[in-house]
Amino acid sequence: MSATNDLEGGCLCGAIRYRVMAKPYHITHCHCTLCRRASGAPCVTWFSVATEGLRIMRGEPVRYRSSATAVRGFCGSCGTQLTFQRDDTPGEIDVTVCSLDDPEALAPEDHTFTRSRLTWIRLNDGLPENPTTRMDHGS
């Protein structure tokens, strides 16, 4: 991804702005219980990027340890969930697709943690469905 293709985004109130300067990957709809609770939504769509490829341009996300193995970043003013980072992958950070200025720029590739999917959510988009992480696909 060149400088002319950089993705930008931020929180609802505008206090936090970021730029993605590396190629996004692992674009997924996550149905896990923690993502649902943190967002108040039935699932959260994320993309991964190398940590050095995410630059905070304005403000600073508040960090919250949402589990024993991960930290979430959000705006302390408006509450917008922005990032998720696992302790065991320090070189990678996940960013919420819908915090992008143009969320249409990244189309989801699959669903993860479908074992936690709400029963009233019907998946019929043809994307692969992974019971937990995408590494468990087909199991």
C-alpha positions as CSV (number, residue, x, y, z in Angstrom):
1,M,0.0,0.0,0.0
2,S,1.6,3.3,-1.1
3,A,1.1,6.7,0.6
4,T,-1.6,7.5,-2.0
5,N,-3.6,4.4,-0.9
6,D,-3.3,4.9,2.9
7,L,-6.6,4.3,4.8
8,E,-7.7,6.8,7.4
9,G,-10.2,6.7,10.2
10,G,-11.1,7.7,13.6
11,C,-13.6,7.9,16.4
12,L,-17.1,9.3,16.3
13,C,-16.2,12.6,18.0
14,G,-13.0,13.2,16.0
15,A,-10.7,13.2,19.1
16,I,-8.7,10.3,17.7
17,R,-7.6,10.1,14.1
18,Y,-5.4,7.4,12.6
19,R,-3.7,6.4,9.3
20,V,-3.1,2.8,8.1
21,M,0.2,2.7,6.1
22,A,0.5,-1.0,5.6
23,K,-1.4,-3.7,3.8
24,P,-4.5,-4.8,5.8
25,Y,-5.2,-8.6,6.1
26,H,-7.4,-11.0,8.1
27,I,-10.6,-8.9,7.4
28,T,-13.2,-10.7,9.5
29,H,-16.6,-10.5,11.1
30,C,-15.9,-11.5,14.7
31,H,-18.9,-13.0,16.7
32,C,-17.1,-13.6,20.0
33,T,-18.8,-12.7,23.2
34,L,-16.1,-10.1,24.2
35,C,-16.4,-8.2,20.9
36,R,-20.2,-8.2,21.2
37,R,-20.0,-6.8,24.8
38,A,-17.3,-4.2,23.9
39,S,-19.3,-2.9,21.0
40,G,-22.9,-3.5,21.9
41,A,-23.4,-5.0,18.5
42,P,-24.0,-8.6,17.2
43,C,-20.5,-8.8,15.7
44,V,-17.5,-6.5,15.0
45,T,-15.7,-6.4,11.7
46,W,-11.9,-6.1,12.0
47,F,-8.8,-6.0,9.9
48,S,-5.2,-6.7,11.0
49,V,-2.2,-4.7,10.2
50,A,1.5,-4.7,11.3
51,T,1.7,-2.5,14.4
52,E,4.2,-0.2,12.7
53,G,1.7,0.3,9.9
54,L,-0.8,2.0,12.2
55,R,-0.1,5.6,13.0
56,I,-2.2,7.6,15.5
57,M,-2.4,11.1,14.0
58,R,-4.4,12.8,16.7
59,G,-5.4,11.9,20.2
60,E,-4.5,8.7,22.1
61,P,-6.8,5.7,22.5
62,V,-7.5,4.6,26.1
63,R,-6.4,1.0,26.5
64,Y,-8.5,-1.6,28.4
65,R,-7.4,-5.2,29.2
66,S,-10.6,-7.0,28.1
67,S,-9.1,-10.5,28.8
68,A,-6.1,-12.1,30.2
69,T,-4.5,-12.1,26.8
70,A,-5.6,-8.9,25.0
71,V,-6.0,-5.2,25.2
72,R,-8.6,-3.0,23.4
73,G,-8.2,0.6,22.4
74,F,-11.1,3.0,22.3
75,C,-11.8,6.8,22.5
76,G,-12.1,8.0,26.1
77,S,-14.5,10.7,25.0
78,C,-17.1,9.1,22.8
79,G,-16.3,5.4,23.4
80,T,-15.7,4.3,19.8
81,Q,-13.9,0.9,19.8
82,L,-10.8,1.2,17.6
83,T,-8.2,-1.5,18.2
84,F,-7.6,-5.0,19.6
85,Q,-4.2,-6.4,20.3
86,R,-3.3,-9.8,21.5
87,D,-0.3,-10.2,23.8
88,D,1.1,-13.2,21.8
89,T,1.1,-11.2,18.5
90,P,2.8,-7.9,19.4
91,G,3.7,-7.1,15.8
92,E,0.0,-7.1,14.8
93,I,-2.9,-5.0,15.7
94,D,-6.6,-5.3,14.7
95,V,-8.6,-2.2,13.8
96,T,-12.3,-1.8,13.5
97,V,-13.3,-1.6,9.8
98,C,-16.2,0.7,10.5
99,S,-14.0,3.3,12.2
100,L,-12.4,3.9,8.7
101,D,-13.6,7.0,6.8
102,D,-14.4,4.6,4.0
103,P,-15.3,1.2,5.4
104,E,-16.3,0.0,1.9
105,A,-12.6,-0.1,1.1
106,L,-12.2,-3.4,2.9
107,A,-14.6,-6.3,2.3
108,P,-14.7,-9.1,5.0
109,E,-13.2,-12.4,4.0
110,D,-14.8,-14.7,6.6
111,H,-16.6,-15.0,10.0
112,T,-14.7,-16.0,13.1
113,F,-16.0,-17.3,16.5
114,T,-19.2,-18.4,14.9
115,R,-19.7,-20.9,17.8
116,S,-20.6,-17.7,19.8
117,R,-22.9,-16.3,17.1
118,L,-26.3,-15.1,18.3
119,T,-28.9,-17.6,17.2
120,W,-31.0,-14.8,15.6
121,I,-28.1,-13.8,13.2
122,R,-28.4,-15.7,9.9
123,L,-25.2,-16.0,7.9
124,N,-25.9,-16.4,4.2
125,D,-23.2,-14.3,2.6
126,G,-21.2,-17.3,1.4
127,L,-18.1,-16.4,3.5
128,P,-16.2,-19.1,5.3
129,E,-17.4,-19.7,8.9
130,N,-14.8,-20.5,11.5
131,P,-16.0,-21.9,14.9
132,T,-13.2,-20.0,16.6
133,T,-10.2,-18.5,14.8
134,R,-9.7,-19.0,11.1
135,M,-7.0,-21.6,11.9
136,D,-9.8,-23.8,13.0
137,H,-11.7,-23.6,9.7
138,G,-13.0,-27.0,8.6
139,S,-12.7,-28.5,12.1
